[in-house]
Amino acid sequence: MKEWFTINQIDTATYIISEYRHWEETHCYLLNGSRRSLLIDTGLGISNIYNEAVKLTDKPIAAAATHIHWDHIGGHQYFPEFYAHGQEVSWLNGEFPLPLGAVKGMVTDRCDLPEGYDVNTYQLFQGKPAKVLGDGDRIELGGRNIQVLHTPGHSPGHMCFWEPERGYLFTGDLIYKDTLLAYYPSTDPAAYLSSLEKVSGLPVKKVFPGHHTLEIEPEIIGRMRDTFRQLDQEGKLHHGSGVFDYGDWGVWL
C-alpha cells in the first residue's frame, strides 16, 4: 500500500513528516527532547499523523501549530495537548474565515487521496489549546529549548519556532520556496515585512519550511526581506498589487 506520509531524519532527535501526495507538500516537524516531544504542525488530517509520530519517540507529544490554517492543524484531533497563538484561538472556536465546503475543495485539489478516503467526512479541527503562546515564550522539551517568535503576515497569529542551540528555524508559511500568500483579508503585507525583519537577524543555520522543497538555504531570508522592503518603497506592499515572481520564490499580494 502506498504510504501517505514520507519520513526524513534531520538529526538523531529531529524528524520531518511530509505529505507529498497533496500539491501543498506540507511538512511537519517532530522535535524529541529527553522529557517530551513537540510536533510542529500536524498536516492536512487526511491520514493519522499520530500513528507516524509515535514510531519516532517514546515520549509524550504536544502539538504546536505555526498557524491555524486547515493544512497545519488537520491532525490536531489526535493530540489532546496542543498550543496556539492567542490571536488565532477564536479560529479554533467556530470563527475560521473559510467555510468548510471551500476547505474540502482544497483537500481534494491536486491530491492523490488514499484509497477509500471520503472527503465528506472531513471536518475543520476545533478545540481549546492546553496553552496559549505568545512572542518570546519558550517550550522546554528536556535538553532542548524552543523559542516562540510571533511572525504575523501570512496570518495574524503565525509563529516561527527557533532553536538557538542548533540554529534551526521552523518557518511555517512565512518562508518557503514557492508563491508566498499575502493577498486574502486575514493577511497583512506590512506585518509580513516586519516578521521578515525579525527573523533575518537570527544566526540561522537551517531553514525548515512548511511547504515544498526542503532544499532551502538561510540566505533566502535576507533576499525576501530586501524584496519586501523594495515593494514597500515602491508603494506596492498592499493587497491587490498582484503576483511577483523572483525565480525560486514569489509573493501574491
Secondary structure, 3 states (H helix, E strand, C coil): CCCCCEEEEEECCEEEEEECCECCCEEEEEEECCCCEEEECCCCCCCCHHHHHCCCCCCCEEEECCCCCHHHHCCHHHCCCEEEEHHHHHHHCCCCCCCHHHHHHHHHCCECCCCCCCHHHCCCCCCCCCEEECCCCEEECCCCEEEEEECCCCCCCCEEEEECCCCEEEEECCCCCCEEECCCCCCCHHHHHHHHHHHHCCCCCEEEECECCCCCCCHHHHHHHHHHHHHHHCCCCCCCCCEEECCCCEEEC
